[in-house]
Amino acid sequence: MAKKLPFAVIYDPDVARHLASIERKYHSLIRTTVENQLQFEPEAVTRNRKPLALPVETGARWELRFGPDNRFRVFYRVNVEQRQVRILAVGVKRRNRLFLGGEEVEL
C-alpha cells in the first residue's frame, strides 16, 4: 500500500494577528493540533472537524474545533490538486461569540 503524501499547511498572513490575541501558552497546542489534524485527511468529517454550511468572509470552507472546552476554532480551505491546506483564521469561541484577532465577528 502506497503511503499518502501529506498536505502542505500554509498560514494566511492574518493568522499572525489572530495568534497575537491568544495567550502564548496555547500557541504550541494550536500548531501541533493543526499539523496533526490537517496534514493527511483535512476533508474527513469528524466530531470536531466539519464543513461550514456557508463560507465565512475569509473564504474558509472548513472548521476545526479543539482545546480546553473546545474554545479554539481554525477556519481553513483545502486545495486537493495542489495538496495544500490554507489556514485562513484562528479564533477563540466564548459562549456564543467568536473572536478573531481580539475582535468579535458575526457567526
DRENLUMTI-918019 format. One record per residue (C-alpha): residue number from 1; residue in one letter; z, y, x. Coordinates in steps of 0.001 Angstrom, whole numbers. Each point is the difference from the previous one (the first is absolute). Layout:
BEGIN
pos,code,w,v,u
NUM,A,Z,Y,X
...
//
This chain:
BEGIN
pos,code,w,v,u
1,M,0,0,0
2,A,-1026,3398,1380
3,K,2706,2551,570
4,K,-321,3126,-2143
5,L,-584,3257,1821
6,P,2655,2614,-699
7,F,-806,3241,-1764
8,A,355,3159,2080
9,V,2745,2213,-1412
10,I,-1003,3670,215
11,Y,2385,2809,-903
12,D,-1294,3174,-1647
13,P,1080,3211,1819
14,D,2120,1026,-3031
15,V,2227,-3050,491
16,A,1699,1655,2996
17,R,1175,2808,-2304
18,H,1170,-2537,-2579
19,L,1981,-1938,2612
20,A,1610,3190,1316
21,S,1800,378,-3340
22,I,1390,-3572,149
23,E,3118,-818,2009
24,R,-971,-1128,3498
25,K,2028,-3208,-283
26,Y,-2553,-1305,-2537
27,H,-3142,664,2080
28,S,0,-3386,1741
29,L,591,-1765,-3345
30,I,-2990,1825,-1473
31,R,-2245,-768,2991
32,T,882,-3697,223
33,T,-243,-530,-3759
34,V,-3430,1636,-140
35,E,-1248,-2119,2897
36,N,1482,-3257,-1322
37,Q,-1096,484,-3600
38,L,-3440,1531,424
39,Q,-1622,-1457,3124
40,F,-1269,-3254,-1473
41,E,-184,118,-3805
42,P,275,3636,-1082
43,E,-1596,-671,-3391
44,A,2223,-2942,-953
45,V,2108,913,-3025
46,T,3700,-731,498
47,R,3212,1086,-1656
48,N,116,3116,2191
49,R,-3710,578,633
50,K,-2192,1028,-2909
51,P,-3284,1739,-725
52,L,453,3392,-1607
53,A,-1200,356,-3581
54,L,-1398,3431,864
55,P,-751,1153,3551
56,V,2378,2741,1113
57,E,-1218,3353,1310
58,T,-53,-1330,3584
59,G,-2596,-2618,-956
60,A,2420,-2917,343
61,R,-717,-3099,-2050
62,W,3039,-2118,984
63,E,3771,437,177
64,L,2508,-1862,2171
65,R,3711,221,-946
66,F,2840,-915,2358
67,G,3257,1052,1628
68,P,3514,457,-1313
69,D,-191,43,-3805
70,N,-3827,-119,358
71,R,116,3727,712
72,F,-3000,253,2327
73,R,-3596,151,-1223
74,V,-3086,-364,2169
75,F,-3298,924,-1630
76,Y,-3114,-1394,1607
77,R,-3688,-821,-344
78,V,-1762,-3102,1352
79,N,-3493,-168,1515
80,V,-788,-3726,130
81,E,-3373,385,1752
82,Q,1534,1915,2916
83,R,3279,-1968,-197
84,Q,2066,3171,-223
85,V,3082,999,-1945
86,R,391,3771,-197
87,I,3567,1162,-650
88,L,-396,3200,-2009
89,A,3580,848,-963
90,V,3583,-1134,558
91,G,2520,1098,-2581
92,V,3546,-404,-1190
93,K,749,-893,-3608
94,R,3239,1324,-1462
95,R,522,-1207,-3544
96,N,-3200,1013,-1813
97,R,-1036,2620,2571
98,L,-2301,-469,2999
99,F,198,2198,3101
100,L,-2769,297,2612
101,G,871,2138,2989
102,G,3119,1223,-1761
103,E,-1984,1329,-2962
104,E,105,-1570,-3441
105,V,-3328,-1304,-1300
106,E,-1000,-1055,-3498
107,L,-167,-3707,-713
//
